[in-house]
Amino acid sequence: MEKFNEIKKKIRDIALTAYNEQLVAGTSGNVSCFDHESGIMAITPTDMNYKIMEPEDVVLMKLDGTVVSGGQPSSEWRMHAGIYAKRDDVNAVIHTHSPYATSFAVTHEDIPVVLIEMMPFLGGDIKVSPFGMPGTAELAENALGILEKRNSCLLMNHGVLVIGKDLDQAYIRAQYVEDAARIYHYAREVGKPVEIEESILEIMRAKYGLKK
């Protein structure tokens, strides 16, 4: 599976960066990339410290759970597989437990559009998807409705889920989710956050081809 060598290295690098930037802690979170042509998903392994993970530790598998190479995949592989099975335009999925964003997942609060950057990078507000048990396909099923109009969502009492055309795009979206959550959190501490006016949002939607 020589064609996946670069993908496996990229997944390792993204996972380590997420750890260093504190978007994940311990062995939490997971990163994957899907090759629609071959039907093979590359995903981080389960319960492995990102600081010692090597590209060869990344697992290659089919969406039905069949492991092609590597050890045991992330316990959340079904969530990743469920997204890829329904979205031909998605080639990368990242799940983090970034603290500010996850705090809103815990309080079941959507993050409104309080920053202009949320429109081009995230497509709008950040909504909370219904609760799903960890490790189940239900997580993907619950998130897919939100992801029809957005590229990220909060997993209720769990964390953050982002999608992208590639790993770089998915990762920068994960960063912007946490950035928006952090700023919204700080704004609520110093006053009452003011959401961007609908008239401005309409202009932004038209400019970037976004859905309401």
C-alpha positions in Angstrom: 0.0 0.0 0.0 2.7 2.4 -1.1 0.3 5.1 -2.1 -0.7 5.5 1.5 2.7 6.2 3.0 2.4 9.9 2.6 -1.2 9.9 4.0 -0.1 7.9 7.0 2.7 10.4 7.7 0.3 13.3 7.3 -2.1 11.7 9.8 0.7 11.2 12.3 1.8 14.8 11.9 -1.7 16.2 12.2 -2.4 14.1 15.3 0.8 15.2 17.0 0.1 18.9 16.1 -3.3 18.6 17.6 -1.8 17.1 20.8 0.9 19.9 21.0 -1.8 22.6 20.4 -3.9 21.0 23.2 -6.8 20.2 20.9 -6.6 16.7 22.4 -5.3 15.2 25.6 -3.8 11.9 26.3 -4.9 9.5 23.6 -8.2 11.2 23.0 -9.4 12.3 19.6 -8.8 10.7 16.2 -7.7 11.6 12.7 -8.6 9.9 9.4 -8.4 10.2 5.6 -10.4 8.3 3.1 -9.4 7.3 -0.5 -12.8 6.9 -2.3 -11.2 5.2 -5.2 -9.8 2.3 -3.3 -12.4 2.4 -0.5 -9.6 2.4 2.1 -9.6 4.6 5.2 -6.4 5.5 7.1 -7.0 6.3 10.7 -5.1 6.8 14.0 -4.8 3.6 16.2 -6.6 3.2 19.5 -5.0 4.1 22.8 -1.6 5.3 21.5 0.3 8.3 22.8 0.7 10.8 20.0 4.2 11.6 21.0 5.4 8.1 20.2 3.1 7.4 17.2 4.9 6.6 14.0 3.4 6.6 10.4 3.4 2.8 10.3 1.1 2.8 13.4 -1.7 4.4 11.3 -4.3 1.7 10.5 -5.6 1.1 7.0 -9.1 -0.4 6.8 -12.3 -0.7 4.8 -15.4 1.1 5.9 -17.0 -2.1 7.1 -14.3 -2.5 9.7 -12.0 -4.9 7.9 -8.4 -4.0 8.8 -6.1 -4.0 5.7 -2.9 -3.3 7.6 -1.9 -2.2 11.1 -3.2 -2.9 14.5 -6.5 -1.9 16.2 -8.1 1.3 14.8 -9.5 4.1 16.8 -12.6 3.2 18.8 -14.4 5.9 16.9 -13.7 4.4 13.4 -17.5 3.8 12.9 -18.1 7.6 13.2 -15.5 8.3 10.6 -16.7 5.5 8.3 -20.3 6.7 8.6 -19.3 10.1 7.4 -17.4 8.9 4.4 -20.1 6.4 3.4 -22.6 9.3 3.0 -20.3 12.1 1.8 -18.4 11.7 -1.5 -17.0 15.2 -1.1 -15.3 14.5 2.3 -11.8 13.0 2.3 -10.8 13.9 5.9 -12.4 13.7 9.3 -10.9 15.0 12.6 -12.4 14.5 16.1 -10.9 16.6 18.9 -11.7 17.2 22.6 -10.5 20.8 22.4 -11.5 22.3 25.9 -13.3 25.5 25.0 -15.4 24.0 22.3 -16.1 20.9 24.3 -17.3 23.0 27.2 -20.2 24.1 25.0 -20.8 20.5 23.9 -21.2 19.8 27.7 -23.6 22.7 28.3 -25.5 21.8 25.0 -25.1 25.3 23.6 -24.6 26.2 20.0 -21.9 28.8 19.3 -23.4 31.6 17.3 -21.7 33.6 14.6 -19.8 36.2 16.6 -16.7 36.3 14.3 -16.6 37.1 10.6 -14.0 34.3 10.2 -16.6 31.7 11.2 -18.4 32.2 7.9 -15.7 31.4 5.3 -13.9 28.8 7.6 -16.8 27.1 9.3 -19.8 28.0 7.2 -21.7 29.7 10.0 -22.6 28.8 13.6 -21.4 25.7 15.4 -24.3 23.5 16.4 -24.5 20.7 18.9 -25.5 17.3 17.5 -27.7 14.9 19.5 -26.0 12.5 21.9 -24.6 9.3 20.6 -22.7 6.6 22.5 -18.9 6.7 21.9 -17.7 4.1 19.4 -21.0 3.8 17.6 -22.2 4.7 14.1 -24.9 6.7 15.8 -22.4 9.6 16.2 -22.1 9.9 12.5 -25.8 9.6 11.9 -26.6 12.4 14.4 -23.9 14.7 13.0 -24.7 14.2 9.3 -27.8 16.4 9.4 -25.8 19.3 10.7 -22.9 18.7 8.4 -25.2 19.1 5.4 -24.9 22.8 6.0 -21.8 23.1 8.1 -18.3 21.6 8.1 -18.1 21.2 11.9 -20.3 20.4 14.9 -20.1 19.8 18.6 -20.7 16.2 19.8 -23.0 16.5 22.8 -21.1 15.8 26.0 -18.2 14.5 23.9 -16.1 16.9 21.7 -15.7 18.3 18.2 -16.2 16.8 14.8 -14.9 18.5 11.6 -14.7 17.4 8.0 -12.7 18.6 5.0 -11.6 17.9 1.4 -8.2 17.1 2.8 -6.4 16.9 6.2 -5.1 20.4 6.1 -8.5 21.9 5.5 -10.1 19.7 8.2 -7.4 20.7 10.7 -7.6 24.4 10.2 -11.4 24.1 10.7 -10.7 22.3 14.0 -8.5 25.2 15.0 -11.2 27.8 14.1 -13.8 25.9 16.1 -11.7 26.1 19.2 -10.8 29.7 18.5 -14.4 30.7 18.1 -15.4 28.9 21.3 -12.6 30.5 23.2 -13.5 34.0 22.1 -17.2 33.4 22.7 -16.3 32.2 26.2 -14.2 35.3 26.9 -16.8 37.6 25.5 -19.5 36.2 27.9 -17.2 36.8 30.8 -16.7 40.5 30.0 -20.2 41.3 28.7 -23.0 40.1 26.4 -21.7 38.8 23.1 -23.4 40.5 20.1 -24.1 38.2 17.1 -23.3 39.4 13.6 -26.4 40.9 12.0 -28.4 38.7 9.6 -28.1 41.2 6.8 -24.3 40.8 7.0 -24.6 37.1 7.2 -26.7 37.0 4.0 -24.0 38.9 2.2 -21.4 36.4 3.4 -23.5 33.4 2.4 -23.9 34.8 -1.1 -20.2 35.5 -1.3 -19.0 32.1 -0.2 -22.0 30.0 -1.4 -23.0 29.0 2.1 -26.3 27.5 3.3 -28.3 29.1 6.1 
